């Protein structure tokens, strides 16, 4: 008999980017938690910031699901592992429902995940300035791929009672799909934006005095304007899934006094980490020790460092002012301690960050000061913040042995940045060669200096499964 996974689940998708699915998702999650449900959140795609809000409002770590980066069996295992003690799973989609890697397939899309996990879908429509046309939108989305179960609709940006009535009546008359929410146009439903997306929840809590108040307003608006009982009924209609065999989360932490201590940079400047990466490091036997490059004066006792992505450019002055931390990191790097840095971490490890914030464009949504700021200098080059914008999956392989893999190991990852690393010596060593992606120089990524590697590529440990064991083994060699 096949073991079944019977968990209420639902996917909140948008008809396009900026339909409002993130604020609606976190509002619904907040309401459900207040009702006593253990809500397990998920995010389709590789975003770091939306999951930080999911985690904030549910008290449970949000997980990413990506049908291009991960084989289908991995998506199923990540989902199954995360919902083990949950009452309900709520999945937020990415971009529009059908946006993905290609024009003629659903690979990498929200629709792919909905079909794979057999989720009822609630479609969020930006209904500003449309009424009867909203029915055509829903009809088109339903007929485009009948395998996607669009079970309900939430109308966002509703301007008046009349607007709401006309749009709802049209949708329910022409499609038979029930409208379960009509969310009014309200400035409280907006979360502060900047060049990579939303402000991360950790930074919002530390920097915005009205952070909790804003989240509370979102919850109230959703509670008053979305039929939560109907939402729960749709989630409970999801059919049981076959429970996948564990192949990734199938080992237990090696509990030992000699476990390697991996320092994880975690603060308002560095907080882009996939929960699976951190958990799999622990399951591989590491003790994670968190520290702040902004606020702590020196490193704790560690056997390796993991410096993830984030916004070092927005905290460049604070990072420069904390010279003792910069010197501490440079020292352990020069001594051969394994140091792995991704994107923002790469920028921090270069000699300096230069701000070029002149001109126009989405980049200038960030509140940044101009100037040049000294960074760690553990790797060569300088980081220039400008108008370059790179958003892409990347496909690569290691061409040099390093702390997270051996030469010949391959991976699918992604990169998302507005910077470039310049003034690299001709003899700079790179650990990664990309078949797809931009990287640091041409087809190369992953500057390698001794036992330090810094790359633009973000890797997901449930996709590139060599990450955790290799990193822990490298740090164990330092003991």
C-alpha angles and dihedrals in degrees: 000000000000113000110238130216106216107184126144106244140169137179123221109208133179130225085225142343112297093026087131099254095137097056091040091049095051091044092054092045090052093051092048092050090051087053089059100259122142097229118199109200128205136182124209110227132015103297117139100191105057090052090054088063092045089054092046095055100036102038089228126102112258117228131211123233120193123173095200099044092042131047112240091255089057093051088052093048095048089049094046093046094050097048096049095116100017129115097209139006120221116190122195114208129221126245112322120350095257102033111120145131098302139032095233105038137049095233110141094010135122088243091059092056092045091055096041093052094034092234127172107236128222108201116213111208125195094227097181108142096355131098117151090022088065087071090055090051093052092043091051094048092049095049095043091073114004090190089072108085105220098189102166145007133223116197114212131194094030111178103194145353090263091051090051095048095049095047094044094047092049094050096046093043098048101033107023089226114132122238105225099179142028110189116195125229103267133157089220088070092067123090117203112272135204142162100306096033131268123010105261115254094241092056093041091055092050099042108030117071092199096047097116091040091055093049089048091053091051091051092049094049092050093046090053098043108033124069097234093180090057090046090054091047091055091049091051090052091069111115121237117272128219107260108239122228113252114251101149106031091040103110133071129229114269097238105209140141086232094056110136115254112226115196112220117199104226125165141096091303098045119034108120103120131136109234090225091059092055095042093048090051088055092046088052089058107268127135108219116218115190123213138169122235087194101048110019119081097214143000123279118236104290141159095211142002133232113191110183133192129286139114108312088152090065092050097037094124093051091046092050092047090054093073094156091061092046091051091046092055093045090051096053090044092054089048091058101255109155107259119181120184132181126202103304087033089053090053091050092051094054121091096260146344119234121198121217104177100154122120129027140294141096090294090074092065082091119088098232133156122221123242144081122284130192116239134182101292095209089132128035127256137049128262117234118199109206142125097304110119122190121184115162149119110252131207118200149145134218115256094180130043111254141161095281101040152352129259108279096031111128133206146176113225138142142240131210119173147130096211142080132204113233139178095042116166116251091244095054110143118227125197097196134059115193127215089184128021141047105264124170104300120012109300093348131096136163111063107221121205113168105303094343122098125182122181143165089227117102112209127201113216094214089056101038095039095184091070103086101040093044094049094047092047090050091052091045088059089063094062 
